[in-house]
Amino acid sequence: MNITSDIKPVTYLKSRAAELLNQINETHRPVIITQNGEPRAVLQDPKSYENMRNAIGLLKLISAGETDVREGRVVGHDDVFDTLEDDLKAAMK
């Protein structure tokens, strides 16, 4: 992957938007848009964006779980299954 080919000035976006969108959707690589030589935006295809959001969500859940373990907020699996079993028995009565 050559990231320098995925950096385009805003004038390129203005003049070749359709071509740029085709490239993004075919390669699934984001394109960095610059203005006055500075990065200003990132264009990304919808599926890659959705995958990135899902991955970030999972990482947040993992981080929260690790915090719970560090702080001792855990329940053994035997206790969980016993509680579920008790709840199911009570619901069937």
N, C-alpha and C positions, 0 to 999 in steps of 0.2 A: 504494500500500500504506500503510495507516494502522496503524502498529505499536501505537498505544495501544489499539486494539480487540483486539489479540492479547495483552494482559496481563490476567490474571485472578487473583483471590485464591484461595487454597487452598480456601476455603469454597465458591466457585463450582465448583471441581473436584469436591468432595465431593457437592454437591447435583445437579450436572448433568453427570456424567462421560460418559454416553452421547451427550448432545448435543454436548459438547466434542469427543469423539472423531470424531463425524460431521463436525463443522466442519473439524477438522484433516485428515481424509482427503479431504474435498471440495475444500478450498482449497489444500492442500499447503503451508500457511503454519504455521510453528511457533507455539506459544502459550507465553508465559512465565507461570509460576505464581509468585505472590508469597506470602510469609508474613510477617505484621507489616510489610507495605509493602516488604519486601526481596525481590528476585528469588531464588528458591530452586531452580527447575527449569525445564526446557524440554521441552515435549511436541511430538513431531514424528511424522509418518506414516512408516511403515517404508520406503517407496520413496525418499522424500526423504532419509532418514537414510542409506540405502545409497548413494545418489548422492553425498552429502556425503563419506562415507567413501572412496568411489572417487576423488573429486576430491582429497582430502587425500593419498591414496596416490600419485596421479600427481604432485602438487606435490612430494612427498618425493623421488620419482625424478628429477624435473627438477632439484631442488636438488642432489642427489648428483651428477648429470651436470655441472652447472655447476661444482661443486667440483673434479671430475676435470679439466675443461678448464682451470680456473685453475691447478691444480697440475701440469699437463702430462701427466696420465695419459690420453693419447689415442693412438689408432692410426689411421693413414690408411685410407681406404676401399679403396684399391688393395691394401694389405697384408692387410686383412681378407678380401677376395675371393680373393687369392692363397692364403691359408692355407686357406680353405674349399675351394677347388679342389683343393689338394694333399691335404686330408683326404678328400675324396670319391674321388679317384683311388686313394688308399691303401685305402679301404674296399671298393672294387670289385675289388681284386686278390685 
